[in-house]
């Protein structure tokens, strides 16, 4: 198979994003001094503040701003909250159903992007791996963690839908995606102040501030821009299958940094997810496809 059939610039941006996102759960789970809502607000605020020197490039339609701000805020709030209501390792893997959501939402939201049998098989392998972490040895949901599972599933649906819809939004500079974190973070902190009382900035230890800055710089900063660039020019069906590499790398990082228990069930899940990602990467993309009309 020619190199051009499986590698292009969008694939490179997608892989870079995957590497950055692999650290998200490990870093987030180590911050326990603030509520999920305050954590979301601070990280998004710092991330957006990093784009202030590029404010002249903040040219985007009101619809682009609205959809991006809403998706960033809702996704991270659901995800960070899920880590408080279910084992981080399992909630994190369930969250990574969003690549499957990208694959399934693509033909619904992007005309001219039908699914092939290989796309469906890649998505099925990823789904099987993700479902495996939700069940115990008797194939029953662990009901004690069900709220966390549902929150993680909600996060996956939100990010999958946003990733596909971003192709339908009016064109905008890539920096706008990161700039949208600024109003999203301010909104999250406002909600935290209204719902939880005074913001506990003084009680946050120095180590947590460093982790928050790291999140804002990498998996919730640069990664938003590289993900936007990957989806702007790439095939979302292919990128969605490739994104299943993220839970595998993220799980290994959790085991290494947080001492999470790695069981044969998780190893099998990782193998299924990896197989789906590789299959999706090798699917040939048609050279010409109709371009979906932008949302108005």
N, C-alpha and C positions, 0 to 999 in steps of 0.2 A: 504494500500500500504506500503510495507516495506520501512524503512527509507533509505536503501541503494539505492532504485530506484529513489529517488529524491534528495538525498544529497550525495556529495562526495567532495574531496579536491578541484577539479576544480570549483565547485559551490561556495565554500567558497572564493576562490580567486576572482571569478567574482563578488560576492556581495561586497567584500572589495573594488574592483575597482569602482563599481557603487557608493558606498558611497563617495569615493574620487572625482569622476567626477561630482557628484551633485553640488559641489561648484565652478566648472569651470566658468560657465557663470556669476554667481554673483560676483566673484572676478574680472574677466576680464572686465566686464561692468563698474566697478568703476575706471578703469585706463584710463584717457583721455588725459594725458599730452604728449603722444607719438603716432606715427602712428601705425597702426596694424602691419606693417612689422618690425618696431623697437621693438615693444612689443613681437612679436613672437621670434625675435632674442635673446632678453635679457632673456626671460624665458627659452628657449631651451638651451641657453649657460649656465645659472646657473644650470639647471637640469643636463646637461652633465658634468659640472665641479664637481658635487657631486660624480661622479663615478671614478674620477681620482685615489683615493686610491686603487681601484680595477683594475688598468690597466692591471695586469697580466691575468685577465679573459677576456680581450677583444679579444677573439679568435673566429673569424667568417669569412666566405667566403666573397669575394668581392661582390657577388650578394646579400648576406644578408645585408651588409652595404649599398649598393646602394638603394635597395628597402626600407629599413627602414628609411634612411635619407630622401629620396624623399617623402615618405608617411607622416612622421612627419612634414616636412616643409610645404608641400602643404595643408595638412588637417588644420593645425592651422592658416595658412595664410588666407584660405578661410573662416574659422569660425570667426576669429577675425574681418575680414573685414565685414562680414555679420552683425555683431553687430553694425556697424556704418551706415548701410543702411536699417535697418528694426528694429522694436521694438525687444528688446533683448529677451523678453519672447517668442515671436513667432518664431524668428530666431533660438532660442535655441531648441524649440520643433521640428522644421523642421529638424534641424541637427540630431535629434535623429531618423531619418529614417534609420540611419546606422544599427541598429539591424535588420530591415527588409532586408536591403541589404545583411547582413551576411546570413540570412536564405535563400534568393533567390540565392545568389552566391555559396552557399555550394555545391549543386549538380552539378553545372557547373564547379567548380574548384577542387572539392575533390571527386574523384571516390569512390564509396562505401558508399556515404552518401545521399541516396534518401530522398525526402520530403514525409512526411505523411500528411493526411488530417488535423491532429491536428497542425502540424507545419504551414501549410498554413493558417489555421484559426487564429492561434496566430499572424502570420504576418499581416493578414488582419485587425484584431482588432487594432494592433499598427498603421498600415497605416491609418485607418479611423480616429483614434485620432489625428495623426499628420496633416492630410489634414484639419481637422476641424479648426485648429488654423490658417490656411492660408486664410480662407475665411471669409467674413463678413456675416451678417444675410441673405443676398440674395444669398449665395453660389457663390460669385464672388470673384476672386482674388483681393486683394487690390493693384492696379497697382502701386501706389506710392512707395510701398515697394518691388516691384517685383525683383529689382537687389539684395536686401538683401536675399530674399527668394531663388533665384537661387544660390547665393554664399553658403548659408547654405545647399542646396540640393547637391551642388558639394562636400562640405565637407563630407556629409553623404556617398556619393558614394565612395569617396577616402578611408575613414576609414573602410567602410564595405568590400571593396575589399582587402585592406591590412590585415585586421583581418583574412580573410579566406586564403589568399596567404601565411601568416606567417606559416601555417601548411605545406606548400610545400617548404619552404626555407630550406637550409641545417641546421642541428641542431647547436645551439650556446648557450652559457650561457645566462641566463635571463638578466644579467647586460648589455649585449650588446645593448638591446633595449634602455635603458636609456643613455648609452654611445653614441649612434648615435645622441642624441640631441646636443652634442658638435659641431660636424661639421655642423649639420643642423642650429644651432644658428649662428655660424660664417658666414655661407653662407647667411642667412637672413640679418644680419647686413651689410655684404658686398653689397648686393643688395640695402639695404636702403641707404647706403652711395652713391652708384652710381646713384640711381634714385631720391633721396630726398635731397641730400647734406649732410653737416656735421651732425654727430649724436648728438642729443640734450641731452646728458647725464646730463649736468649741470642744465638743466631746469626741471629735474624730481624731484618732491617734495619727501620728506622723506616717506610720507605715501604710495606713489606709489611704492617706492623701497621695502617697506615691503610687499605690495601685490604681487609684482613680485617674491620676495623670497618665499612667501607662495605658489604661483602657481607652482614654480619650485620644491618645496619640496613635495607637495601633489598631486594635480590632474594632473600635468605634470612631476612628478618625480616617486614616489613610484608606482603610478597607472600604469605606463607603464610596470613595472616589474610584478606586480600582474596580469595584463591583459595578458601578454605573458604567464605566468604560467597557467592561466585559459584555454587559447586556446591551449596550447601545449598538454594537456592531456584530455581536455573536448570535448564534442560534440558541435561544433559551432552552430548547429541548435537550440539546447536547450539554450545555452548561449546567442545567438542572441535574442531569445524571452525574456529571463530573463532581458536582458539589457534595455528593455523598462521601467523598474522601474526607470532608471536614469532621464528621463525627468520629471517624476512625482515629484521626490525628488528635482530636480533642480528648477522646477517651484515654489514649495512651499518655497524654500530658497530665490528665487528672490522676491517673494511677501513679505517675512519677512524682508529681508535686504535692498532691493532697493525700496520698496513701489510700486512694479508693481501692476497694476489693475488685479484682479482675477475675471473673469466673468463666468456666467453659461456655456458659450461655452468652456472655459478652463477646468471647472470642468468635463463636459461631455467628453472632450478629455482625461483628466487624467483617468477617469473611463475606457474608452476603452483601453487605453494603459496599465493600470494595469491589466485588464482582459486578454489581450494578453500575458503579462509577466507571470501571474500565470498559464495560460494554457500551455505555453511553458515549464515552470518549471516542470509541472506534466506529460509531455510526457515521456513515457518510452523509454530509449535508448537501442538498441540491444546490447547484450553482446559482440559480435564479429563483426567487420567490417574490410574490407580490408583497408590497409593503403595506402594512396596516395603516388605515387613515388615523391621524392623530385625534385624540379626544378634544372636544371643543368646550 
